[in-house]
Amino acid sequence: MKVEQIMSRPAVTCLVSDTANRAAQLMWELDIGCVVVLEADGKLAGIITDRDLCMAAYTRGVALWQIVVDEVMTRAVAAVRQDDRLGMAEALMRSKRVRRLPVIDAKERLIGLLSLNDVARAAQHQRGRRVPEVAGEEVVSTLGAICEPRRPPELMTQAHGG
């Protein structure tokens, strides 16, 4: 199965110059967890998640309208092409430990977003097929890899008072 068969399109976007409040507004109104960030010329600049917004407001102690997306977005973004195989995209999610991948065309224009949610829904729709193109076991493996703690276990215990 190819990425384009299950990706969400169009991707919801904002500009690097937008406020974090604008990104949060889009997430709230559209019930999504991230927004793809574009340069003024439309090129992929990064991605911003609900967690990025939360941590930016917390660590800076200011309102979201006082923060520019460019200051708190993730710049190093892995992307896939629309004609990439889904298995390759899942492997990229596992290795980069991300839940979402912008999808670009041959001219590197943003055309959509592939999320772990898209993959899970595709696997659910194919349950019961003799040879599903999206295997539930693969989804579980991808989610497990993404959810691995980034901190050593001893630091996690200290952070929780254990």
C-alpha positions as a Python dict, from the first residue, in 0.01 Angstrom:
ca = {
    (1, 'M'): (0, 0, 0),
    (2, 'K'): (119, 350, -79),
    (3, 'V'): (118, 648, 157),
    (4, 'E'): (-121, 845, -67),
    (5, 'Q'): (-391, 580, -18),
    (6, 'I'): (-439, 657, 351),
    (7, 'M'): (-283, 998, 421),
    (8, 'S'): (-492, 1293, 534),
    (9, 'R'): (-519, 1576, 288),
    (10, 'P'): (-482, 1858, 277),
    (11, 'A'): (-241, 1905, 567),
    (12, 'V'): (-337, 2183, 805),
    (13, 'T'): (-72, 2452, 794),
    (14, 'C'): (42, 2777, 945),
    (15, 'L'): (334, 3006, 872),
    (16, 'V'): (660, 3044, 1063),
    (17, 'S'): (553, 3403, 1136),
    (18, 'D'): (218, 3306, 1293),
    (19, 'T'): (170, 3316, 1667),
    (20, 'A'): (156, 2997, 1868),
    (21, 'N'): (-198, 3103, 1952),
    (22, 'R'): (-292, 3064, 1583),
    (23, 'A'): (-148, 2713, 1577),
    (24, 'A'): (-339, 2628, 1895),
    (25, 'Q'): (-659, 2770, 1746),
    (26, 'L'): (-625, 2548, 1440),
    (27, 'M'): (-562, 2242, 1658),
    (28, 'W'): (-863, 2318, 1877),
    (29, 'E'): (-1105, 2397, 1596),
    (30, 'L'): (-1003, 2102, 1378),
    (31, 'D'): (-945, 1852, 1662),
    (32, 'I'): (-588, 1776, 1556),
    (33, 'G'): (-259, 1744, 1743),
    (34, 'C'): (-18, 1914, 1506),
    (35, 'V'): (12, 2174, 1234),
    (36, 'V'): (267, 2167, 953),
    (37, 'V'): (466, 2491, 941),
    (38, 'L'): (550, 2658, 611),
    (39, 'E'): (789, 2934, 511),
    (40, 'A'): (636, 3241, 346),
    (41, 'D'): (719, 3088, 6),
    (42, 'G'): (526, 2770, 89),
    (43, 'K'): (827, 2547, 158),
    (44, 'L'): (815, 2300, 446),
    (45, 'A'): (977, 2463, 751),
    (46, 'G'): (879, 2233, 1035),
    (47, 'I'): (597, 2101, 1245),
    (48, 'I'): (441, 2212, 1571),
    (49, 'T'): (249, 1986, 1807),
    (50, 'D'): (12, 2046, 2095),
    (51, 'R'): (293, 1936, 2327),
    (52, 'D'): (529, 2194, 2174),
    (53, 'L'): (273, 2465, 2249),
    (54, 'C'): (216, 2345, 2603),
    (55, 'M'): (586, 2329, 2685),
    (56, 'A'): (654, 2668, 2523),
    (57, 'A'): (386, 2839, 2733),
    (58, 'Y'): (502, 2660, 3049),
    (59, 'T'): (876, 2718, 3011),
    (60, 'R'): (842, 3080, 2899),
    (61, 'G'): (562, 3177, 3135),
    (62, 'V'): (387, 3383, 2868),
    (63, 'A'): (66, 3358, 2668),
    (64, 'L'): (66, 3180, 2333),
    (65, 'W'): (-10, 3501, 2147),
    (66, 'Q'): (331, 3628, 2268),
    (67, 'I'): (519, 3335, 2110),
    (68, 'V'): (603, 3305, 1740),
    (69, 'V'): (570, 2958, 1586),
    (70, 'D'): (922, 2984, 1442),
    (71, 'E'): (1063, 2998, 1797),
    (72, 'V'): (911, 2671, 1920),
    (73, 'M'): (844, 2446, 1621),
    (74, 'T'): (1042, 2134, 1538),
    (75, 'R'): (1265, 2207, 1240),
    (76, 'A'): (1420, 1867, 1173),
    (77, 'V'): (1118, 1705, 1013),
    (78, 'A'): (1122, 1369, 840),
    (79, 'A'): (890, 1359, 539),
    (80, 'V'): (770, 1094, 297),
    (81, 'R'): (659, 1106, -64),
    (82, 'Q'): (307, 1019, -171),
    (83, 'D'): (426, 715, -367),
    (84, 'D'): (637, 570, -84),
    (85, 'R'): (531, 232, 52),
    (86, 'L'): (348, 244, 383),
    (87, 'G'): (595, 0, 539),
    (88, 'M'): (879, 241, 468),
    (89, 'A'): (683, 527, 627),
    (90, 'E'): (617, 317, 938),
    (91, 'A'): (986, 228, 960),
    (92, 'L'): (1068, 600, 942),
    (93, 'M'): (815, 674, 1218),
    (94, 'R'): (979, 407, 1434),
    (95, 'S'): (1335, 525, 1373),
    (96, 'K'): (1255, 895, 1422),
    (97, 'R'): (1003, 822, 1699),
    (98, 'V'): (733, 1043, 1548),
    (99, 'R'): (359, 998, 1508),
    (100, 'R'): (322, 1216, 1200),
    (101, 'L'): (503, 1265, 871),
    (102, 'P'): (439, 1544, 621),
    (103, 'V'): (378, 1403, 273),
    (104, 'I'): (542, 1578, -20),
    (105, 'D'): (516, 1533, -395),
    (106, 'A'): (800, 1497, -646),
    (107, 'K'): (848, 1875, -646),
    (108, 'E'): (871, 1872, -264),
    (109, 'R'): (541, 2053, -220),
    (110, 'L'): (334, 1963, 84),
    (111, 'I'): (28, 1762, -15),
    (112, 'G'): (-80, 1589, 303),
    (113, 'L'): (7, 1436, 636),
    (114, 'L'): (45, 1072, 732),
    (115, 'S'): (-27, 1003, 1097),
    (116, 'L'): (-15, 692, 1308),
    (117, 'N'): (-392, 741, 1338),
    (118, 'D'): (-425, 706, 959),
    (119, 'V'): (-224, 383, 972),
    (120, 'A'): (-430, 243, 1262),
    (121, 'R'): (-760, 323, 1087),
    (122, 'A'): (-638, 153, 770),
    (123, 'A'): (-540, -155, 970),
    (124, 'Q'): (-882, -160, 1139),
    (125, 'H'): (-1063, -140, 803),
    (126, 'Q'): (-863, -437, 678),
    (127, 'R'): (-923, -662, 978),
    (128, 'G'): (-1041, -1002, 872),
    (129, 'R'): (-888, -989, 525),
    (130, 'R'): (-679, -1290, 432),
    (131, 'V'): (-383, -1074, 339),
    (132, 'P'): (-421, -724, 483),
    (133, 'E'): (-203, -453, 332),
    (134, 'V'): (-177, -288, 674),
    (135, 'A'): (-110, -530, 957),
    (136, 'G'): (-223, -458, 1310),
    (137, 'E'): (100, -607, 1443),
    (138, 'E'): (296, -349, 1244),
    (139, 'V'): (89, -67, 1394),
    (140, 'V'): (152, -200, 1744),
    (141, 'S'): (525, -227, 1670),
    (142, 'T'): (534, 131, 1541),
    (143, 'L'): (343, 268, 1839),
    (144, 'G'): (563, 76, 2080),
    (145, 'A'): (880, 217, 1926),
    (146, 'I'): (744, 572, 1928),
    (147, 'C'): (637, 544, 2292),
    (148, 'E'): (973, 425, 2425),
    (149, 'P'): (1082, 666, 2699),
    (150, 'R'): (1355, 905, 2586),
    (151, 'R'): (1493, 930, 2939),
    (152, 'P'): (1670, 648, 3117),
    (153, 'P'): (1431, 462, 3352),
    (154, 'E'): (1617, 584, 3663),
    (155, 'L'): (1546, 947, 3568),
    (156, 'M'): (1178, 869, 3509),
    (157, 'T'): (1154, 721, 3862),
    (158, 'Q'): (1318, 1029, 4016),
    (159, 'A'): (1087, 1263, 3824),
    (160, 'H'): (781, 1084, 3965),
    (161, 'G'): (910, 1073, 4322),
    (162, 'G'): (971, 698, 4316),
}
